[in-house]
Amino acid sequence: MKLYRTTAGVILESGDRLYRHSSDWDTVVNRSGLFQSLRDDILSGKAVPVSLQWSSVSLLAPAQLQEVWAAGVTYTQIGRA
């Protein structure tokens, strides 16, 4: 399963099907047991099948309101022996 944040909303890819999720990105990704929750959302209708052309939407960074600390940064201490 793949999860995308796009200009068309939260999109799930499961197998060869695409689904639009009814919740915002932060609500979706901050749940415990995310994989099982997404499967349940597909079965319950919280994520509905969509016919989407990838050329019609833009991918967004997979972060919304959550803080991202020092992603890809290496720190060194200077002046300590």
C-alpha positions in Angstrom: 0.0 0.0 0.0 1.2 3.5 -0.8 0.0 6.8 0.6 0.3 10.1 -1.2 -0.4 13.7 -0.2 -1.6 15.5 -3.4 -3.4 18.6 -4.6 -6.5 16.3 -4.9 -6.3 15.2 -1.3 -4.9 12.1 0.4 -4.6 9.3 -2.1 -4.1 5.6 -1.2 -2.8 3.1 -3.7 -3.6 -0.5 -2.9 -2.8 -3.1 -5.6 -3.9 -1.5 -8.9 -6.6 0.6 -7.3 -6.6 4.3 -6.2 -8.7 5.6 -3.3 -9.3 9.2 -2.1 -9.4 9.4 1.7 -12.0 11.7 3.3 -9.7 12.9 6.1 -6.7 15.3 5.9 -3.1 14.2 5.9 -2.3 14.7 9.5 -5.4 12.8 10.7 -4.6 9.9 8.3 -0.9 9.4 9.1 -0.9 10.0 12.8 -3.1 7.0 13.7 -1.6 3.9 15.4 -1.8 0.8 13.3 -1.7 2.8 10.1 -1.7 -0.1 7.6 -4.7 -1.8 9.2 -6.5 1.5 9.6 -6.1 2.2 5.9 -7.4 -1.2 5.0 -10.4 -0.7 7.3 -11.0 2.7 5.7 -11.2 1.2 2.3 -13.7 -1.4 3.5 -15.8 1.1 5.4 -16.0 3.7 2.6 -13.8 6.4 4.3 -11.5 5.9 1.3 -13.5 5.8 -1.9 -12.2 4.5 -5.3 -11.2 7.2 -7.8 -10.3 7.3 -11.4 -7.3 9.7 -11.3 -4.9 10.8 -13.9 -1.6 11.5 -12.2 -0.9 14.2 -14.8 -3.9 16.1 -13.4 -2.6 16.4 -9.8 0.6 17.4 -8.1 2.4 15.5 -5.4 3.0 17.5 -2.2 5.5 17.0 0.6 4.5 14.1 2.9 4.3 16.5 5.9 1.6 19.0 6.8 1.4 20.4 10.4 3.8 17.9 12.1 7.2 19.2 12.9 10.2 17.8 11.0 13.4 18.0 13.0 16.8 17.9 11.4 15.8 15.8 8.4 19.1 14.8 6.6 21.2 17.1 8.9 24.5 16.0 10.5 25.7 17.9 13.5 29.3 18.2 14.7 30.7 19.7 17.9 33.4 22.4 17.2 36.0 23.4 19.8 35.8 20.3 22.0 38.8 18.0 22.5 
